[in-house]
Amino acid sequence: MRTRNRPVLVFDGDCGFCTSAVRVIERRVRPRCDVTPWQRADLAALGVSAERAQHEVLWVTPVGRVYGGAQAVARLLLSAGGAWSVAGAVLTLPPARWAALGVYRLVADNRHRLGGTAACTPPGGQPPRA
């Protein structure tokens, strides 16, 4: 596995909600990482499967450790420094970690209702309304 200099944030580039959220994060939080949609990422080089990348946002460290979902968000906040890193640190500790997991899953499972696209619809779910 190749070592990178910076962590990589991998998100769903086909999802309008995810893309908008990442753009806001890039402007306001300013994490120290490379950002790429999973559809354009070399997932094999990152050590993640397409199934996992479709399921949750991923944070891949330079040495290849992978964090998903709420813990990926926590790592992203930690990388930004300042007050953001305090928020990220809190999200790594119980009970905030457990709450973050629940909130993340709730948002992820309903992103097609939050401005997502048809690509965001969970299996067996309803597509977004036009």
DSSP file with accessible surface (Angstrom, degrees, kcal/mol):
  #  RESIDUE AA STRUCTURE BP1 BP2  ACC     N-H-->O    O-->H-N    N-H-->O    O-->H-N    TCO  KAPPA ALPHA  PHI   PSI    X-CA   Y-CA   Z-CA
    1    1 A M              0   0  158      0, 0.0     2,-0.3     0, 0.0    44,-0.1   0.000 360.0 360.0 360.0 135.7    0.0    0.0    0.0
    2    2 A R        -     0   0  170     43,-0.2     2,-0.4     1,-0.0     0, 0.0  -0.557 360.0-130.7 -80.2 136.6    1.3    3.4   -1.0
    3    3 A T        -     0   0   97     -2,-0.3     2,-0.2    60,-0.1    60,-0.2  -0.744  21.9-156.7 -89.1 132.9    1.8    6.0    1.8
    4    4 A R        -     0   0   20     58,-1.8     4,-0.0    -2,-0.4    60,-0.0  -0.645  19.9-131.8-101.2 165.2    0.2    9.5    1.1
    5    5 A N  S    S+     0   0  162     -2,-0.2    -1,-0.1     1,-0.1    58,-0.1   0.738  89.4  34.9 -85.9 -25.6    1.2   12.8    2.7
    6    6 A R  S    S-     0   0  105     56,-0.1    27,-0.1    55,-0.1    -1,-0.1  -0.943  86.9-104.7-129.7 152.4   -2.3   13.8    3.5
    7    7 A P        -     0   0   23      0, 0.0    27,-2.8     0, 0.0     2,-0.4  -0.273  35.0-133.6 -65.6 162.9   -5.5   12.1    4.6
    8    8 A V  E     -aB  34  60A  10     52,-2.5    52,-2.8    25,-0.2     2,-0.6  -0.984   6.6-152.5-124.9 129.9   -8.2   11.6    2.0
    9    9 A L  E     -aB  35  59A   4     25,-3.3    27,-2.7    -2,-0.4     2,-0.5  -0.904  16.3-164.6 -97.7 121.5  -11.9   12.4    2.5
   10   10 A V  E     +aB  36  58A   1     48,-2.9    48,-2.6    -2,-0.6     2,-0.3  -0.943  16.4 163.9-112.3 125.5  -14.0   10.1    0.2
   11   11 A F  E     -a   37   0A   6     25,-1.6    27,-3.3    -2,-0.5     2,-1.0  -0.820  47.1 -84.9-134.1 173.8  -17.7   11.0   -0.4
   12   12 A D    >   -     0   0   13     -2,-0.3     3,-1.3    25,-0.2     7,-0.3  -0.710  35.0-172.5 -86.4 103.4  -20.5   10.2   -2.8
   13   13 A G  T 3  S+     0   0   27     -2,-1.0    -1,-0.2     1,-0.3     6,-0.0   0.613  81.6  61.1 -72.8 -12.6  -20.1   12.6   -5.7
   14   14 A D  T 3  S+     0   0   93    105,-0.1     2,-0.6    -3,-0.1   105,-0.4   0.541  87.5  88.1 -87.9  -8.2  -23.4   11.6   -7.3
   15   15 A C    <>  -     0   0    0     -3,-1.3     4,-2.7     1,-0.2     5,-0.2  -0.827  63.7-157.4 -96.9 121.0  -25.3   12.8   -4.2
   16   16 A G  H  > S+     0   0   24     -2,-0.6     4,-2.4     1,-0.2   100,-0.3   0.893  95.3  50.0 -61.4 -41.7  -26.3   16.4   -4.3
   17   17 A F  H  > S+     0   0   62      2,-0.2     4,-2.6     1,-0.2    -1,-0.2   0.947 113.0  45.8 -63.2 -48.2  -26.6   16.6   -0.5
   18   18 A C  H  > S+     0   0   24      2,-0.2     4,-2.6     1,-0.2    -2,-0.2   0.921 113.4  49.2 -62.2 -44.4  -23.2   15.0    0.0
   19   19 A T  H  X S+     0   0   38     -4,-2.7     4,-2.2    -7,-0.3    -1,-0.2   0.924 112.8  47.2 -63.2 -43.5  -21.5   17.3   -2.6
   20   20 A S  H  X S+     0   0   76     -4,-2.4     4,-2.2    -5,-0.2    -1,-0.2   0.918 111.8  50.8 -63.7 -43.2  -23.1   20.4   -1.1
   21   21 A A  H  X S+     0   0   36     -4,-2.6     4,-2.5     1,-0.2    -2,-0.2   0.920 110.3  49.4 -61.7 -42.8  -22.1   19.3    2.5
   22   22 A V  H  X S+     0   0    8     -4,-2.6     4,-2.8     1,-0.2    -1,-0.2   0.911 109.1  52.2 -64.6 -40.1  -18.5   18.7    1.4
   23   23 A R  H  X S+     0   0   98     -4,-2.2     4,-1.9     2,-0.2    -1,-0.2   0.914 110.7  47.6 -63.5 -41.4  -18.3   22.1   -0.4
   24   24 A V  H  X>S+     0   0   62     -4,-2.2     4,-3.0     2,-0.2     5,-0.5   0.929 112.2  50.1 -63.9 -44.2  -19.5   23.9    2.8
   25   25 A I  I  X>S+     0   0   45     -4,-2.5     5,-2.2     1,-0.2     4,-1.6   0.915 109.0  51.6 -61.0 -43.0  -17.0   21.9    4.9
   26   26 A E  I  <5S+     0   0   74     -4,-2.8    -1,-0.2     3,-0.2    -2,-0.2   0.899 116.9  39.9 -61.6 -39.9  -14.2   22.9    2.5
   27   27 A R  I  <5S+     0   0  155     -4,-1.9    -2,-0.2    -5,-0.2    -1,-0.2   0.890 130.0  23.8 -75.9 -42.6  -15.1   26.6    2.7
   28   28 A R  I  <5S+     0   0  176     -4,-3.0    -3,-0.2    -5,-0.2    -2,-0.2   0.849 131.3  31.6 -98.2 -40.5  -15.9   26.9    6.4
   29   29 A V  I  <<S-     0   0   15     -4,-1.6    -3,-0.2    -5,-0.5    -4,-0.1   0.843  80.8-159.8 -87.6 -38.5  -14.1   24.1    8.3
   30   30 A R      < -     0   0  184     -5,-2.2    -4,-0.2     1,-0.1    -3,-0.1   0.955  11.9-160.3  57.4  59.0  -11.1   23.8    6.0
   31   31 A P        -     0   0   17      0, 0.0     2,-1.3     0, 0.0    49,-0.1  -0.315  22.8-117.0 -66.0 152.7   -9.9   20.3    6.9
   32   32 A R  S    S+     0   0  152     44,-0.3     2,-0.3     2,-0.0    49,-0.0  -0.725  77.9  88.8 -92.1  86.8   -6.3   19.4    6.1
   33   33 A C  S    S-     0   0    7     -2,-1.3     2,-0.4   -27,-0.1   -25,-0.2  -0.973  79.2 -95.9-164.6 168.8   -7.0   16.7    3.6
   34   34 A D  E     -a    8   0A  79    -27,-2.8   -25,-3.3    -2,-0.3     2,-0.5  -0.800  38.2-149.3 -93.5 143.9   -7.5   15.8   -0.1
   35   35 A V  E     +a    9   0A  37     -2,-0.4   -25,-0.2   -27,-0.2   -27,-0.0  -0.970  24.3 160.8-120.0 130.1  -11.2   15.5   -1.0
   36   36 A T  E     -a   10   0A  32    -27,-2.7   -25,-1.6    -2,-0.5     2,-0.2  -0.996  39.4-116.5-149.0 140.7  -12.5   13.2   -3.7
   37   37 A P  E >>  -a   11   0A  14      0, 0.0     3,-1.6     0, 0.0     4,-0.7  -0.512  31.0-124.2 -69.5 146.1  -15.7   11.6   -4.7
   38   38 A W  G >4 S+     0   0   44    -27,-3.3     3,-0.6     1,-0.3     5,-0.2   0.828 108.7  67.6 -62.8 -26.8  -15.5    7.8   -4.5
   39   39 A Q  G 34 S+     0   0   63    -28,-0.4    -1,-0.3     1,-0.2   -27,-0.1   0.743 110.8  33.3 -66.1 -21.1  -16.5    7.6   -8.2
   40   40 A R  G <4 S+     0   0  209     -3,-1.6    -1,-0.2     2,-0.0    -2,-0.2   0.417  99.9 103.0-110.5  -2.6  -13.2    9.1   -9.1
   41   41 A A  S << S-     0   0   21     -4,-0.7     2,-1.5    -3,-0.6     3,-0.2  -0.498  77.8-121.1 -83.4 151.9  -11.0    7.7   -6.4
   42   42 A D     >  -     0   0  107      1,-0.2     4,-1.6    -2,-0.2     5,-0.2  -0.728  37.0-179.0 -85.7  84.9   -8.6    4.8   -6.7
   43   43 A L  H  >>S+     0   0   23     -2,-1.5     5,-2.2     1,-0.2     4,-1.0   0.866  75.2  55.8 -60.7 -37.4  -10.5    2.8   -4.1
   44   44 A A  H >45S+     0   0   87      1,-0.2     3,-0.7     2,-0.2    -1,-0.2   0.927 107.9  48.8 -61.7 -42.9   -8.1   -0.2   -4.3
   45   45 A A  H 345S+     0   0   34      1,-0.2   -43,-0.2    -3,-0.1    -1,-0.2   0.829 112.2  49.5 -66.0 -29.8   -5.1    2.1   -3.6
   46   46 A L  H 3<5S-     0   0   13     -4,-1.6    -1,-0.2     2,-0.2    -2,-0.2   0.612 113.0-121.9 -82.8 -13.5   -7.1    3.6   -0.6
   47   47 A G  T <<5S+     0   0   49     -4,-1.0     2,-0.3    -3,-0.7    -3,-0.2   0.799  70.8 116.9  79.1  29.7   -7.9    0.1    0.7
   48   48 A V      < -     0   0   16     -5,-2.2    -1,-0.3    10,-0.0     2,-0.2  -0.931  59.3-123.0-129.4 154.7  -11.7    0.5    0.6
   49   49 A S     >  -     0   0   53     -2,-0.3     4,-2.3     1,-0.1     5,-0.2  -0.583  22.2-121.1 -91.0 157.6  -14.4   -1.3   -1.3
   50   50 A A  H  > S+     0   0   32      1,-0.2     4,-2.2    -2,-0.2     5,-0.2   0.881 113.8  59.0 -62.2 -36.6  -17.0    0.4   -3.5
   51   51 A E  H  > S+     0   0  137      1,-0.2     4,-1.0     2,-0.2    -1,-0.2   0.919 108.3  43.6 -60.2 -44.5  -19.7   -1.0   -1.2
   52   52 A R  H >> S+     0   0   89      1,-0.2     4,-1.8     2,-0.2     3,-0.6   0.920 112.3  52.5 -68.2 -41.6  -18.3    0.8    1.8
   53   53 A A  H 3< S+     0   0    3     -4,-2.3    -1,-0.2     1,-0.2    -2,-0.2   0.839 109.2  50.5 -63.6 -31.5  -17.7    4.0   -0.1
   54   54 A Q  H 3< S+     0   0   94     -4,-2.2    -1,-0.2    -5,-0.2    -2,-0.2   0.755 111.6  50.0 -74.0 -24.2  -21.3    4.0   -1.3
   55   55 A H  H << S-     0   0  105     -4,-1.0     2,-0.3    -3,-0.6    -2,-0.2   0.798 120.5  -1.7 -86.8 -32.4  -22.5    3.4    2.3
   56   56 A E  S  < S-     0   0   36     -4,-1.8    -1,-0.2    13,-0.1     2,-0.1  -0.992  75.1 -89.6-158.1 158.0  -20.7    6.2    4.2
   57   57 A V        -     0   0   24     -2,-0.3    12,-2.1    -3,-0.1     2,-0.4  -0.453  48.1-148.9 -67.3 146.3  -18.2    9.0    4.0
   58   58 A L  E     -BC  10  68A   0    -48,-2.6   -48,-2.9    10,-0.2     2,-0.5  -0.954  17.9-160.6-126.6 144.3  -14.6    7.8    4.6
   59   59 A W  E     -BC   9  67A  11      8,-2.8     8,-2.6    -2,-0.4     2,-0.6  -0.988  14.4-168.3-119.5 116.3  -11.5    9.3    6.1
   60   60 A V  E     -BC   8  66A   0    -52,-2.8   -52,-2.5    -2,-0.5     6,-0.2  -0.943  13.5-141.0-111.6 119.0   -8.3    7.5    5.0
   61   61 A T    >   -     0   0   22      4,-2.9     3,-2.1    -2,-0.6   -57,-0.2  -0.277  30.3-101.5 -72.4 164.2   -5.2    8.4    6.9
   62   62 A P  T 3  S+     0   0   36      0, 0.0   -58,-1.8     0, 0.0    -1,-0.1   0.807 125.0  49.5 -57.3 -27.5   -1.8    8.7    5.1
   63   63 A V  T 3  S-     0   0  111    -60,-0.2   -60,-0.1     2,-0.1   -58,-0.0   0.426 126.3 -98.8 -93.9   2.3   -0.9    5.2    6.4
   64   64 A G    <   +     0   0   16     -3,-2.1     2,-0.3     1,-0.3   -61,-0.0   0.504  69.4 147.6 100.3   5.5   -4.1    3.6    5.2
   65   65 A R        -     0   0  150      1,-0.0    -4,-2.9    -5,-0.0     2,-0.5  -0.584  36.2-147.4 -73.2 135.4   -6.3    3.5    8.3
   66   66 A V  E     -C   60   0A  31     -2,-0.3     2,-0.4    -6,-0.2    -6,-0.2  -0.917  17.1-175.2-114.2 128.3   -9.9    4.0    7.4
   67   67 A Y  E     -C   59   0A  36     -8,-2.6    -8,-2.8    -2,-0.5     2,-0.3  -0.952  13.6-160.8-115.7 140.2  -12.6    5.7    9.4
   68   68 A G  E >   -C   58   0A  14     -2,-0.4     3,-1.3   -10,-0.2     4,-0.4  -0.847  43.1 -16.4-123.3 158.0  -16.2    5.7    8.3
   69   69 A G  T >> S+     0   0    2    -12,-2.1     4,-1.8    -2,-0.3     3,-0.6  -0.249 127.1   3.1  61.4-131.3  -19.4    7.7    9.0
   70   70 A A  H 3> S+     0   0    7      1,-0.3     4,-2.4     2,-0.2    -1,-0.3   0.843 133.3  54.8 -61.1 -33.5  -19.4    9.8   12.1
   71   71 A Q  H <> S+     0   0   17     -3,-1.3     4,-2.2     2,-0.2    -1,-0.3   0.827 104.2  54.6 -73.3 -26.8  -15.9    8.9   13.0
   72   72 A A  H <> S+     0   0    0     -3,-0.6     4,-2.3    -4,-0.4    -2,-0.2   0.917 109.1  48.6 -66.2 -41.0  -14.7   10.1    9.5
   73   73 A V  H  X S+     0   0   51     -4,-1.8     4,-2.6     2,-0.2    -2,-0.2   0.919 109.6  52.4 -64.1 -42.1  -16.4   13.4   10.4
   74   74 A A  H  X S+     0   0    0     -4,-2.4     4,-2.6     1,-0.2    -2,-0.2   0.932 110.5  47.2 -59.7 -44.7  -14.7   13.5   13.7
   75   75 A R  H  X S+     0   0   59     -4,-2.2     4,-2.0     2,-0.2    -1,-0.2   0.889 109.8  53.8 -65.1 -38.3  -11.3   13.0   12.1
   76   76 A L  H  X S+     0   0    4     -4,-2.3     4,-0.9     2,-0.2   -44,-0.3   0.941 111.0  45.8 -59.8 -47.3  -12.1   15.7    9.5
   77   77 A L  H >X S+     0   0   19     -4,-2.6     3,-0.8     1,-0.2     4,-0.7   0.909 109.8  54.5 -64.5 -41.2  -12.8   18.1   12.4
   78   78 A L  H >< S+     0   0   60     -4,-2.6     3,-0.8     1,-0.2    -1,-0.2   0.887 105.6  54.0 -58.4 -38.1   -9.7   17.1   14.2
   79   79 A S  H 3< S+     0   0   21     -4,-2.0    -1,-0.2     1,-0.2    -2,-0.2   0.742  97.8  65.0 -70.0 -22.4   -7.6   17.9   11.1
   80   80 A A  H << S-     0   0   13     -4,-0.9    -1,-0.2    -3,-0.8    -2,-0.2   0.728  93.4-150.4 -76.8 -21.5   -9.0   21.4   10.9
   81   81 A G    XX  +     0   0   16     -3,-0.8     3,-0.9    -4,-0.7     4,-0.8  -0.123  53.9  56.0  79.4 179.0   -7.5   22.6   14.1
   82   82 A G  H >> S-     0   0   60      1,-0.2     4,-1.1     2,-0.2     3,-0.7  -0.181 122.3 -17.0  59.2-145.8   -8.8   25.3   16.5
   83   83 A A  H 3> S+     0   0   82      1,-0.2     4,-2.1     2,-0.2    -1,-0.2   0.813 134.3  65.0 -62.8 -30.3  -12.3   24.9   17.9
   84   84 A W  H <> S+     0   0  114     -3,-0.9     4,-2.5     1,-0.2    -1,-0.2   0.890  98.6  52.9 -60.0 -39.5  -13.1   22.4   15.1
   85   85 A S  H <X S+     0   0   32     -4,-0.8     4,-2.5    -3,-0.7    -1,-0.2   0.854 105.1  54.5 -68.5 -30.3  -10.6   20.0   16.6
   86   86 A V  H  X S+     0   0   94     -4,-1.1     4,-2.4     2,-0.2    -1,-0.2   0.943 109.7  47.2 -64.4 -45.8  -12.2   20.3   20.0
   87   87 A A  H  X S+     0   0   42     -4,-2.1     4,-2.0     1,-0.2    -2,-0.2   0.918 112.3  50.6 -61.0 -41.9  -15.6   19.3   18.4
   88   88 A G  H  X S+     0   0    0     -4,-2.5     4,-0.6     1,-0.2    -1,-0.2   0.912 109.1  50.6 -62.7 -41.1  -13.9   16.4   16.6
   89   89 A A  H >< S+     0   0   39     -4,-2.5     3,-1.2     1,-0.2     4,-0.4   0.920 108.2  52.6 -63.9 -40.8  -12.3   15.2   19.8
   90   90 A V  H >< S+     0   0   75     -4,-2.4     3,-1.7     1,-0.3     7,-0.3   0.907 103.7  58.1 -61.4 -39.1  -15.6   15.3   21.6
   91   91 A L  H 3< S+     0   0   42     -4,-2.0    -1,-0.3     1,-0.3    -2,-0.2   0.642  99.6  58.8 -68.3 -12.5  -17.1   13.1   18.8
   92   92 A T  T << S+     0   0   31     -3,-1.2    -1,-0.3    -4,-0.6    -2,-0.2   0.565  96.7  76.5 -90.4  -7.3  -14.6   10.4   19.5
   93   93 A L  S X> S-     0   0  102     -3,-1.7     4,-2.4    -4,-0.4     3,-0.5  -0.839  88.1 -82.9-109.1 139.7  -15.7   10.0   23.1
   94   94 A P  T 34 S+     0   0   72      0, 0.0    -2,-0.1     0, 0.0    -3,-0.0  -0.451 107.9  23.3 -67.7 148.4  -18.7    8.2   24.5
   95   95 A P  T 3> S+     0   0   95      0, 0.0     4,-2.3     0, 0.0     5,-0.2  -0.990 127.1  48.9 -85.5  -6.5  -21.6    9.2   24.8
   96   96 A A  H <> S+     0   0   30     -3,-0.5     4,-3.0     1,-0.2     5,-0.2   0.886 109.2  56.7 -60.4 -36.1  -21.1   11.8   22.1
   97   97 A R  H  X S+     0   0  108     -4,-2.4     4,-2.1    -7,-0.3    -1,-0.2   0.915 108.1  46.4 -59.6 -43.7  -19.6    9.1   19.8
   98   98 A W  H  > S+     0   0  170      2,-0.2     4,-2.0     1,-0.2    -1,-0.2   0.907 113.7  48.0 -66.8 -42.7  -22.8    7.1   20.1
   99   99 A A  H  X S+     0   0   61     -4,-2.3     4,-2.8     1,-0.2     5,-0.2   0.919 110.5  52.0 -63.8 -42.4  -25.0   10.1   19.5
  100  100 A A  H  X S+     0   0   16     -4,-3.0     4,-3.1     1,-0.2     5,-0.2   0.896 107.2  53.4 -61.6 -39.7  -23.0   11.1   16.5
  101  101 A L  H  X S+     0   0  106     -4,-2.1     4,-2.5    -5,-0.2    -1,-0.2   0.938 111.2  45.9 -59.9 -46.4  -23.3    7.6   15.1
  102  102 A G  H  X S+     0   0   43     -4,-2.0     4,-2.3     2,-0.2    -2,-0.2   0.925 115.2  45.7 -63.9 -44.1  -27.1    7.7   15.4
  103  103 A V  H  X S+     0   0   91     -4,-2.8     4,-2.6     2,-0.2     5,-0.2   0.932 112.9  50.8 -66.0 -43.9  -27.3   11.2   13.9
  104  104 A Y  H  X S+     0   0   44     -4,-3.1     4,-3.2    -5,-0.2     5,-0.2   0.943 111.7  46.9 -58.3 -47.8  -25.0   10.3   11.1
  105  105 A R  H  X S+     0   0   56     -4,-2.5     4,-2.7    -5,-0.2    -1,-0.2   0.910 110.9  52.5 -64.1 -39.0  -26.9    7.2   10.2
  106  106 A L  H  X S+     0   0  114     -4,-2.3     4,-0.8    -5,-0.2    -1,-0.2   0.946 114.8  41.3 -61.3 -47.0  -30.2    9.1   10.3
  107  107 A V  H >< S+     0   0   51     -4,-2.6     3,-0.9     2,-0.2     4,-0.4   0.947 115.6  49.8 -66.2 -47.2  -28.9   11.7    7.9
  108  108 A A  H >< S+     0   0   12     -4,-3.2     3,-0.9     1,-0.3     4,-0.2   0.899 110.4  50.1 -61.1 -40.0  -27.2    9.2    5.6
  109  109 A D  H 3< S+     0   0   73     -4,-2.7    -1,-0.3    -5,-0.2    -2,-0.2   0.667 119.9  37.2 -72.9 -15.3  -30.3    7.0    5.4
  110  110 A N  T XX S+     0   0   42     -3,-0.9     3,-2.0    -4,-0.8     4,-0.5   0.200  77.1 113.6-120.4  16.0  -32.4   10.1    4.5
  111  111 A R  G X4>S+     0   0   33     -3,-0.9     5,-1.4    -4,-0.4     3,-1.1   0.809  71.1  65.7 -62.1 -26.5  -30.0   12.1    2.3
  112  112 A H  G 345S+     0   0    9      8,-0.4     3,-0.4     1,-0.3    -1,-0.3   0.762 104.3  46.9 -66.7 -19.7  -32.3   11.5   -0.7
  113  113 A R  G <45S+     0   0  160     -3,-2.0    -1,-0.3     1,-0.2    -2,-0.2   0.529 104.9  62.6 -91.8 -11.2  -34.9   13.6    1.2
  114  114 A L  T <<5S-     0   0   85     -3,-1.1    -1,-0.2    -4,-0.5    -2,-0.1  -0.017 136.6 -63.7-106.3  27.2  -32.3   16.3    2.0
  115  115 A G  T   5S+     0   0   56     -3,-0.4    -3,-0.2     1,-0.2    -2,-0.1   0.575  93.5 138.7 103.0  12.0  -31.4   17.4   -1.5
  116  116 A G      < -     0   0   12     -5,-1.4     2,-0.2  -100,-0.3    -1,-0.2  -0.086  46.3-120.3 -77.5-177.2  -29.9   14.2   -2.7
  117  117 A T    >   -     0   0   56   -103,-0.1     3,-2.1    10,-0.0     4,-0.4  -0.574  39.4 -83.7-114.4-179.3  -30.4   12.7   -6.1
  118  118 A A  G >  S+     0   0   73      1,-0.3     3,-1.5    -2,-0.2  -103,-0.1   0.830 126.4  65.9 -56.9 -30.0  -31.7    9.3   -7.3
  119  119 A A  G 3  S+     0   0   55   -105,-0.4    -1,-0.3     1,-0.3  -104,-0.1   0.723  95.1  58.9 -65.3 -18.1  -28.2    7.9   -6.6
  120  120 A C  G <  S+     0   0    4     -3,-2.1    -8,-0.4  -106,-0.2    -1,-0.3   0.571  76.7 115.1 -86.0 -12.3  -28.8    8.6   -2.9
  121  121 A T    <   -     0   0   33     -3,-1.5     3,-0.1    -4,-0.4   -11,-0.1  -0.427  66.9-127.8 -66.4 125.9  -31.9    6.4   -2.6
  122  122 A P    >   -     0   0   43      0, 0.0     3,-2.8     0, 0.0    -1,-0.1  -0.346  43.1 -76.7 -68.0 157.0  -31.3    3.5   -0.3
  123  123 A P  T 3  S+     0   0  136      0, 0.0     3,-0.1     0, 0.0     0, 0.0  -0.302 122.8   9.5 -54.6 130.4  -32.2    0.0   -1.7
  124  124 A G  T 3  S+     0   0   87      1,-0.2     2,-0.1    -3,-0.1    -3,-0.0   0.457 107.6 123.4  78.5   0.1  -35.9   -0.4   -1.6
  125  125 A G    <   -     0   0   29     -3,-2.8    -1,-0.2     1,-0.1    -4,-0.1  -0.270  69.5 -93.0 -87.5 176.7  -36.4    3.3   -0.7
  126  126 A Q        -     0   0  138     -3,-0.1    -1,-0.1    -2,-0.1     3,-0.1  -0.725  38.9-119.9 -89.6 136.8  -38.3    6.0   -2.5
  127  127 A P        -     0   0   80      0, 0.0    -9,-0.1     0, 0.0    -1,-0.1  -0.319  42.9 -86.3 -68.5 159.1  -36.5    8.1   -5.1
  128  128 A P        -     0   0   41      0, 0.0     2,-0.3     0, 0.0   -15,-0.1  -0.314  45.8-108.8 -64.7 150.4  -36.3   11.8   -4.4
  129  129 A R              0   0  244    -17,-0.2    -3,-0.0    -3,-0.1   -11,-0.0  -0.620 360.0 360.0 -81.1 141.6  -39.3   13.9   -5.6
  130  130 A A              0   0  153     -2,-0.3    -1,-0.1     0, 0.0     0, 0.0  -0.349 360.0 360.0 -82.5 360.0  -38.6   16.2   -8.6
